[in-house]
Every structure is written in C-alpha cells, then in structure tokens.
Amino acid sequence: MGEIEELKAEIRKFADARDWEIFHTPKNLSMAIAGEAGELVAEFQWLTADESAKNSLSEAQKIAIGLEVADVAIYLLRLADVLGINLEEVVRAKLKINEGRFPTQD
C-alpha cells in the first residue's frame, strides 16, 4: 500500500470512529474542500506577491498555512476514498492531458 492509500485509510478510520460517514457525502466533502481552500486563501489575502514568498513568511505564517493545506488535503483524500478514486492514477492521467495542452517553451 502506498502512502496515499495509507493516509486515506487513516482518515477513514478517524471518520469511522466518529460515525461521520453519514456526513461524508461527495457533495459535503467537496463543499468542505472549497471552505478549507477559502481559509487557505485568507492566509494570503492581504500579502503582496513578495510577502507571500516562502522566505518572506514568518514561522507562524508557515505553520498556519501548513495546517490549512492539511485540511484541504484531508478532505480531498476523504473524497477520493468515498468515491473510490485512485489519486495517483488520476493525477498522472491529468498531467498527461496537461502536457498536450501546455507544451514546453523549448
């Protein structure tokens, strides 16, 4: 089992232990992703492009941003698990599509 599948299993176990399956519908999970993505955006809302650069962020900002990234990832992994989506396969497939749509500038 790969790391993504292990994470999905850990998140599933966490949700199952709390009887959250009834709430973890694809609709609700996709809405949760959008909400958490909004919280991630809020971390950058009033920063300039330079202020948002990795070397310009404070440790507290990096921690807060990391936690929001984790929230987005948790809901995304849960959604993929609920729908039986293999993230590794679909990400690689999408990259292939994007290679055709966005050729290199060489």
ChimeraX attribute file (.defattr): number of C-alpha atoms within 10 A of each C-alpha:
attribute: neighborCount
match mode: 1-to-1
recipient: residues
	/A:1	5
	/A:2	7
	/A:3	8
	/A:4	13
	/A:5	15
	/A:6	11
	/A:7	16
	/A:8	20
	/A:9	15
	/A:10	14
	/A:11	17
	/A:12	18
	/A:13	12
	/A:14	12
	/A:15	16
	/A:16	12
	/A:17	10
	/A:18	9
	/A:19	11
	/A:20	12
	/A:21	12
	/A:22	9
	/A:23	11
	/A:24	17
	/A:25	15
	/A:26	15
	/A:27	10
	/A:28	14
	/A:29	20
	/A:30	17
	/A:31	13
	/A:32	19
	/A:33	18
	/A:34	15
	/A:35	14
	/A:36	21
	/A:37	16
	/A:38	14
	/A:39	18
	/A:40	20
	/A:41	13
	/A:42	13
	/A:43	15
	/A:44	14
	/A:45	11
	/A:46	10
	/A:47	12
	/A:48	9
	/A:49	9
	/A:50	10
	/A:51	13
	/A:52	16
	/A:53	10
	/A:54	11
	/A:55	10
	/A:56	12
	/A:57	15
	/A:58	12
	/A:59	11
	/A:60	9
	/A:61	15
	/A:62	15
	/A:63	12
	/A:64	15
	/A:65	19
	/A:66	13
	/A:67	14
	/A:68	20
	/A:69	15
	/A:70	14
	/A:71	19
	/A:72	22
	/A:73	16
	/A:74	20
	/A:75	22
	/A:76	19
	/A:77	23
	/A:78	25
	/A:79	22
	/A:80	16
	/A:81	19
	/A:82	16
	/A:83	11
	/A:84	9
	/A:85	13
	/A:86	13
	/A:87	15
	/A:88	11
	/A:89	10
	/A:90	11
	/A:91	11
	/A:92	11
	/A:93	12
	/A:94	10
	/A:95	13
	/A:96	12
	/A:97	11
	/A:98	11
	/A:99	11
	/A:100	9
	/A:101	9
	/A:102	10
	/A:103	8
	/A:104	7
	/A:105	4
	/A:106	3
